[in-house]
Amino acid sequence: MIGMDSAAPAGFDGAVTRFAPSPTGELHLGNARTALFNFLLARRAGGRFLLRVEDTDLQRSQEAHLTAVLEDLRWLRLDWDAGPDRGDDRGPYRQSQRGALYVRFFEALERQEAIYPCFCTPLELEASRRAQLGSGRPPRYAGTCRSLSEEERRRKRAQGLPATARFRVPSGRRIEFIDLVHGPQSFLSDDIGDFVIRRADGTAAFFFSNAIDDASMGVTHVLRGEDHLANTPRQLLILEALGLPVPRYGHVSLILGPDGAPLSKRHGATSVREYRESGYRPEALLNHLFRLGHSSAEHGLLDLEGMARAFDPTHLGRASAHFDAQQLRVWQKEAAHRLPADQALAWLAPVLPAGLGEPDAKAFVAAILPNVVLPEDALPWERVVFGPPPELEPDGEEVVRKAGEQFFAAAAQAAARSGNDLPAIVSAVRASTGKKGAELYMPLRLALTGRSHGPELAPLLKAMPAGQAQARLARFA
Ligand code: GLU
């Protein structure tokens, strides 16, 4: 298994981690990075990486989103050891299928009166929130239903009022833990209002199912977004009340756009799908994400195995990381240029001309790959290679005219004899005109491609249909 050969940093050996997406939308770069870090930690530590679907919010969760998230994770090759499609004795891995387990824990909390039914309506809660904000206090649950008598509860139930279940936060406590990224954390329980752990429709709320599942799935380390830091004390209270094991938490800094605001749509593409569909390579995206909020001495393009060896959870930084489209493009260029022939062909296949046979497609791809960063960059070269004779770029006319007709007559004759063979054409022109260097190559490049710059000429010619070189050169003879 990846990473088994290198010892994990102290305290992480055998780490069981998880990625816990809520299928309410696309896989965003921030979540993809969370998945990557958890994957790498498990691989580095010789542990396990789990995929848990947090779909208890039935209104917002959609099967189509889950399918898309799984597809993106597979594309990134962040393979999970257990998940919704690959069960084990800790599963099922969809929270919507774990209701029976949650009921058991709800009942345990009920027995110790650690939770109580709350009949407050959303409207009442909103009014209370506004009133608190209006008087300059941070909003938290006012405790309205905390001390209802059994009789009052029965009456409200009899009226058919729906009830959520709230966790009774103990007063006067200090809740402390050491965050893997942010260090020692301390919260006062008096700042935390009683919070909902079961919705009125009976489904488990995030704080509850998330904590219960980490404990019951044997998760030892949780790397997640900083936006969850304030949730952790609540989850610690739940786990403590139930006597369940507590994972180590690390809250990873947010990803910001170049302007310092949290990365969002207005910065451009933010979902993995958008990058995938515009032809980004998974290894390019992974290499950029790997270095956002994680410092590494490895500066080259790494595969997942290399990243797992280089991943160090103690090198996760507190400072927010900036997503940098330019840097991503640098990784993309390197990843694209390193592709083996068959993978390069598969990558560019969607933009290749229909009906192109495999050998021709391979020759074309090999010729242009060094000049391509994204698949769309292949299109102009397709026109050059397979299209009608290209017009010369503006300054090219003069260069071609200066080379003269004899130059091109010799070139066209050589092409008629030898086909699209650059060395044969070059030596015929040299013999006939005595030209060398740029004076020899530039007019040929211009006549053949219309441009003064581009991929290496010999392979480009080889990729052209038979007779193409001759026809293009003969235009100037
Ligand atoms: N479903 C939560 C989310 O997507 C998971 C949070 C966590 O990793 O604990 O934000």
Boltz pocket constraint, residues with backbone or C-beta under 6 A from the ligand:
constraints:
  - pocket:
      binder: B
      contacts: [[A, 18], [A, 20], [A, 21], [A, 22], [A, 54], [A, 210], [A, 222], [A, 223], [A, 224], [A, 225], [A, 228]]
      max_distance: 6.0
